[in-house]
């Protein structure tokens, strides 16, 4: 009887996990430290596309707060899609040093088609 329950449980779990809408290999858990020094762990997509990411996705990136996320979205709506990640330097408040830090802390930022 125990074997039957174990078999049924394993079948149920395999079906449940295979039907999950989230592909876990496409997501990573990262530690984000907020301005108060509090550690937070968030699940972010393995790659974040600057040309299609909305505010909630951008806020999960280290070094991107509400103002910077809004600035990225505004720049994108005014000037079209980014061609290169270094184009962030054209946005007010994004110096070369800031862009370099964002790239260092978030190696999975991509600039793809939206």
Backbone torsions as a table, in degrees:
resi	resn	phi	psi	omega
1	UNK	NA	-39.3	179.3
2	UNK	-63.2	-36.3	179.7
3	UNK	-66.1	-38.2	178.7
4	UNK	-64.3	-44.7	178.7
5	UNK	-63.4	-41.2	178.8
6	UNK	-63.6	-41.7	178.3
7	UNK	-64.2	-46.9	178.9
8	UNK	-62.1	-40.9	178.9
9	UNK	-63.8	-43.5	-179.9
10	UNK	-66.3	-38.0	176.8
11	UNK	-64.8	-45.8	179.4
12	UNK	-59.6	-46.7	-178.8
13	UNK	-64.9	-40.1	180.0
14	UNK	-66.9	-38.2	176.9
15	UNK	-68.1	-40.6	-179.4
16	UNK	-64.2	-45.0	-178.2
17	UNK	-71.8	-34.2	-179.3
18	UNK	-73.4	-22.8	179.9
19	UNK	-90.4	-0.2	-177.7
20	UNK	-64.3	134.1	-179.6
21	UNK	-73.1	-14.2	-179.1
22	UNK	-98.2	128.4	174.1
23	UNK	-93.9	105.2	-172.4
24	UNK	-62.4	-28.9	-179.6
25	UNK	-69.8	-15.9	178.4
26	UNK	-90.2	1.4	-178.8
27	UNK	-126.3	151.8	176.6
28	UNK	-133.4	150.1	175.8
29	UNK	-96.8	126.7	-178.9
30	UNK	-127.2	154.4	177.0
31	UNK	-92.0	131.4	178.3
32	UNK	-124.8	129.0	178.9
33	UNK	-102.6	122.2	-179.6
34	UNK	-82.1	178.8	-175.2
35	UNK	-62.7	-20.5	179.2
36	UNK	-89.6	0.2	-179.8
37	UNK	84.4	10.3	-179.4
38	UNK	-83.5	131.9	176.5
39	UNK	-79.0	137.3	174.4
40	UNK	-133.3	143.7	173.5
41	UNK	-111.2	126.0	-179.0
42	UNK	-128.5	151.0	175.0
43	UNK	-96.6	122.2	-179.8
44	UNK	-123.0	153.4	175.3
45	UNK	-59.0	149.3	-179.9
46	UNK	-58.8	-34.4	176.8
47	UNK	-129.0	137.7	175.3
48	UNK	-118.3	122.5	-178.7
49	UNK	-89.0	117.3	-179.3
50	UNK	-61.7	-23.5	-177.8
51	UNK	-85.2	-11.8	-180.0
52	UNK	-127.7	-11.2	-177.6
53	UNK	-68.1	135.4	174.9
54	UNK	-97.6	177.5	-173.7
55	UNK	-53.3	-47.0	-178.7
56	UNK	-58.2	-38.9	177.7
57	UNK	-68.0	-44.6	-178.5
58	UNK	-63.0	-35.5	-179.4
59	UNK	-67.0	-18.9	178.2
60	UNK	-78.1	-11.5	-179.9
61	UNK	-81.1	141.4	175.1
62	UNK	-67.0	132.2	178.7
63	UNK	90.5	-1.7	179.7
64	UNK	-115.4	115.6	175.8
65	UNK	-107.5	-172.3	-177.8
66	UNK	-58.5	-41.3	-178.6
67	UNK	-67.1	-43.4	-179.7
68	UNK	-68.7	-38.8	177.8
69	UNK	-61.8	-44.5	178.5
70	UNK	-63.7	-38.5	179.7
71	UNK	-65.8	-39.3	178.2
72	UNK	-63.2	-46.0	-178.8
73	UNK	-65.7	-41.0	179.1
74	UNK	-64.9	-45.1	179.2
75	UNK	-59.8	-43.7	-179.0
76	UNK	-62.7	-39.0	-179.3
77	UNK	-72.7	-30.5	-179.9
78	UNK	-83.0	-37.1	-171.4
79	UNK	-112.9	0.3	-178.6
80	UNK	85.6	-174.8	-175.3
81	UNK	-66.4	151.4	175.9
82	UNK	-69.5	142.1	175.9
83	UNK	-97.5	-25.4	-177.1
84	UNK	-151.6	148.0	-178.4
85	UNK	-63.4	-28.5	179.5
86	UNK	-67.8	-13.9	176.7
87	UNK	-64.5	-16.8	174.1
88	UNK	-56.8	-28.9	-180.0
89	UNK	-62.9	-14.9	178.4
90	UNK	-82.1	-11.2	-178.5
91	UNK	-86.1	137.0	178.6
92	UNK	-57.4	129.4	-179.7
93	UNK	94.5	-8.7	178.6
94	UNK	-106.3	90.4	176.0
95	UNK	-79.0	170.4	176.8
96	UNK	-58.1	-37.1	179.8
97	UNK	-66.6	-41.2	179.1
98	UNK	-64.4	-44.7	179.8
99	UNK	-62.1	-42.9	179.2
100	UNK	-61.5	-41.0	179.3
101	UNK	-66.2	-41.7	178.7
102	UNK	-62.1	-43.1	179.4
103	UNK	-65.5	-37.9	-179.9
104	UNK	-66.9	-42.9	-177.0
105	UNK	-79.1	-19.5	-175.5
106	UNK	-132.9	74.5	-174.5
107	UNK	-67.6	-10.5	-176.7
108	UNK	-98.8	17.3	174.5
109	UNK	-76.3	131.3	177.1
110	UNK	-125.1	161.6	174.6
111	UNK	-121.6	97.7	-179.0
112	UNK	-120.4	-175.3	177.6
113	UNK	-71.3	142.4	-178.5
114	UNK	-82.0	NA	NA
